[in-house]
């Protein structure tokens, strides 16, 4: 473990030294930027979710974002302003940034205070160094490298999020990231970050590492291997390393049909009352588009919170989700989703009593701009 900490510190020094080196590059040849260099886009999302258990709590247990039972929810109004760095041209062409702002109920869960319905999900500066094919360097707050699903609903196949995403993965990270595409088949990203949970400030003097290796051996097959390693305890805490290793396999069976499989294992030392904890799971997706307007998405998932660290119960969770998608226009997406949740414990609510299952039916509307 001491050797691993040493290697992490060496990686920290190398990344920071590289950033300082770039700071001395002569930027006097910067060109004038025009409005065409910038992009402004986003989306607005709202939904209604019916929980057939009619829980007295008015909450869909063990969910993220779709937590309101039998209720309308204004999820998100997201606004993105960015300039993407390019791998060629002047220093001004190579430099970029992104600011991603969230407004609405979901902003409380993407990094806000829990009561504030505003959050800046991403805010980073970018520079693509003229090294080989271009070394992409970013510093600030970014979406995590870990996992298949993301915060942005339009980029996910289903309306509700998986437990793998909602319970056991980070949403965002704050730090510095280096990415490099070796060729069309191999790409690597490595980040030096504050914390696994996306905290903007660190709770200890050590930094953590997240990484993503992308492999595309064939046009129809892609494999992503991701990992996280670092101390997640408070200052002075010993043996609190969190390790998460997983992967995603995507098979593009045809122009209209794809299959996705994601799985990971995570553990943290001394995380709860002096005990080590672990969680792991797997999810499988089938994504099919009948045409440019109609589509169907299916997800099956198994998740185990072995020590109740994430959910409060030592339990196994299963769920099946079926989603029908219809685009009235390319910018207006509607979804109808049915989901069945099952637990090895009575972690859900049926009226006023505990239950081991819940069923929900949800409608979602998204407008892209």
N, C-alpha and C positions, 0 to 999 in steps of 0.2 A: 504493500500500500504506500510506503514511503517513496518507492521508486515511481509509482504512478503519479504521486503528487509532484515529484521532481520533474517528470516529463511534462506535466501540465504547466508548471511554472516556466519551463523552457519554451513551450509553445506560446505562452503569454508574451514573453520577451521578444520572440521572433516576430509575432504579429504586430506588436506595438512599435518595434524598431522599423518594420516595413512601412507603417503608417507615417512615422516621423520622417523617413527618407523621402516619401512622396511629398511631404510638406515643403521640402527644399527645392522641388522641381520649379523651373522658371515658368511662370504663368503669364509672362508679358505678351505672349502671342494670342491671348484670348480674343475670340471673335465676338461680334455684337450679336446678342440673342434676339430673336423675334418671337411673336406670339405663336408662330407655327412650331416652335421648339417645345412648347408646353402642352400638356394634356389636362383636361378637366372632365371628369366623369364620375359616375356613382350609381346608386340605386335606392329605391324606397320599397319597404317590405311590410306587409301586415298579414294577420291570420286570425282564424277562429279555431279553437280546439274544444271538442266535446269529449269528456271523460265519462264513459258509461258506468263507472263505479260511483259517480257523483260524490267524491270525497268531501267530507265536511271541511277539510283544510283548504279546499279550493285550489289545491296544488297537484300537479302531475309529479309523483315521486320519482326520484332518480333521473330526472330530465335536466337538460340545459337549454336555455332560450325558450322552449315551449313549455314553460312551467305553470302557466295559468290554465286551470281546468274550467271548462264551460264558460269561456270568456274570449272576447276579442283582445288582440294585443298588437299595438304598433311597434313592431320589432326594431326596425332600423331605417334610418335615413343616413346613407353613407356618401361622403364627398371626398374625392381623391384629386389632388393637384400634384402633378409630377413633371419632371423632365428626365427622360431616360438617358443614361450615359451610353455612348457608342464606342465601339472598339477601334475606331479609326478617326482621323482628322486631328483638329487642334485640341489643346487642353480643355477648352470650353466645350468641345464636342464630347470629350471623354467624361466630363463631370456631369453629375445629375443629383436628383433628390426626389423624395416622395413624402407627401403629407397626406395621411388618411384619417379623416375625422368621422366619428360615429355619433349619431344622435338617436335617442329613443330608449325603450326599455332594455334592450339587449346591451346597450353601452354600459349598464351597471355591472355586467358580467364579463365584459371583454377587457377589463382593466380599470374601470372606474372605482369609485369609493364604495359602491354598493347602494348608494342613495342618489348619486349624481348620474343623470341620464345623458352625460357627455363624456367621450373618451377619445384621445388620439391613439388610434390603433397602431399606426406606423408613422414614424418621423425619422428619416435617416438621410445622410449625405452619401453620395456614391462617386467613385472614381474608377475608371477602367484603365489600369496601368498598361503601358505598351510592353508587355512581357509575353512572348509567344503569341497565342491566340487572343490574349487579353485577359488580365487578371482583374476580376471584378471585386472591388473592395467597398464595403458599406459599413457605416458606423452610426448607431442610433438605436431606435426601436423598430423591430421587424416581426413579421409573421415567423413562427417557428419552422424549423426544417423537419420536424417530426410529425408523422401521421398523414393519412389520406384525406380526411375531411378538414374543412377550414371554417373560419368564422363566417365568411361571406356565403349566404344561402344560395345565390345563383350559381355558385361554383360546385355545389354539392348535388348528388343525384336525388336525394330525398329531402323532405322538409325538416323532419326531426333529426337530431344528431345522434350518432352512435355513442355508446358508453365508452368505447375506446377513446373517442375524441373528448366527450363531455366530462368524463370522470378521470381518465388516466393519462392525458397528454397535456402538454403546455399549449397555450394559445399564441402567445407572443414571447419574444426574447429581447433583451436590451444588451447591446455590446457591439462587437466588431465581427464582421464576416468576410471571408475570402472565398471566392468561387472561381473555378477554372474548368473550361471545356477542353479536354485533351483532343477529342475528335467527335464525330457524330455518334459514337457509341459509348463514350465514357465521360462523365462529368463529376466533379467533386466540390463540395462546399463544407467549410469548417468555420465554426463560430466560437468566439470567446465571450461568454455572457455572464450577467450578474447572477441569475437564478432560474431554476426550472419553471417556476410559476409565473414568469414574466414580470417580476417585480422590477420597478425602475431603479431602485437602489438595492445594494447588497446587504445581507445581514451578517456577513463575515468578511474576512480579509482575502479569501480565496475566490477565484473565478472558476466557472464550469465550462465544459466543452460540449457542443453539439455538432453533429456531422451528418452529411447525407452523401451517399455514393449512388449515382444514377447510371444504370447500364441499359443500353438498347442494342442487344445483340442482333435483333431482326426488326424489320419494320413493324411487325405485328406483336412484338413482345418487348416489354420494358420491366426492369426490376430496380427497385429503390431500397437501399439498405440504410437505415438511420440509427443513430445512437446518441446517448447523452451520458455524461459522467461528471460528477462534481459534488462538493460539499453543500448541503442544503440546511445545515443547522445554524443556530445562533452563534455569535462570536464566543469562542472558548469551548464550544461543544466538540466532543471527540467522536470519531468514527460515525459520521453522519452522511457518508457518501451515498448519493442516489445514482443508480445505474439503470438505464433503459435501452434495450436493444430490440430492434424489430425490422420488418420489411414489408414491402408492397409489391405484388406481382400484378401486372395489367396485361391482359390478352385482348387484342383487337381482332375478334373473330371475323368481322366483316365491317363494311362501312357503316352499318346500322347497329351492330351488336358488339358489346365489350363485356369482359368479365374481370373483376378485381378481387384480390384476396389480400387482406392486411392482418398482421398479427404482431404481438410484441410481448416481452416480459420485462417487468420493472421491479426493483427492490430498493429499499432504503434502510441503512443501518441506524439503529438507535432512534427511530422516528417517533415512537409512541410508548411512553412510560418505560423507557429503557429497552424496548423490544425492537427487533428488526421486523419490517413489514414487506409484503410483496403483493403485486397485482399483475394480471395478465389476461389476454383475451384474443379472440380472432373474429373477423367479420368478412363475409363474402357478399359481393354485389353482382347483380345482372342488370345491365343498362341497355335498353333497346329503344331506338327511334323508328317508328313506323314511317314517318315522313318528316318534313320540316316543322310540322306543327304538333303532331301527336307522339308521345313517348311513354314508356313504362319502365319503372325502376323497382328492383327488389333487393332487400338486404336481410341476411340472416346473421345473428351475432350471439356469441357466448362470451361472458366476462366474469372473472372471479376476483373478488375483493377478499383475499385470503384472511386478512386480519381486521377487516372492518375499518381500515384506515381512511378510506375515501368516502364510504357511505354510512358508516356507523354500525354496520352489521357484517359479520363474517358470512358472506353469501355468494352464491352463484346466480348470475342473471342470464336469462335468455330473452331474445326478442326477434320478432319477424315483422318486417315493414314492406308494404306494397304502396307504390305511388304512381298515380296517373298524372301526366303533365300535358298541358295544352297551351300553345302560344297563340293568343289572338292576333298578335303582331310580333315581329322579331324582338320588340322591346317590352312586351307585356306577357309575362309568364304566369300561368295559373296551375295550381297543383291540388290534388285531392289525395289524402294519405290515410290509410288504416294501419294501426300498429298494435301488436299484442306483446305485452311484457309479462314475464314470469320470473319468480325468484324462489330460491330454496328456503327463504325466510319470509315471514309476514311483514315485508318492508313497504307494502303499498296500503292503501286505505279504501275500503268499500263502505261508503256512507260514514258511519262513526266507528267502525271496527277495523282491525288490522286484516290484511288480505295478502295473498301471495301472487296476485296478478292484477293487471289493469289493461283496459282496452281504450284506445282513443281514435277518434276520427277528426281529421283536421283539413281545413282549406287554407290555401296560401295564395297571395297575389304579390307579384314583384314587378316593378317598373324600372327598366334600365335606361340610363341617359348618359 
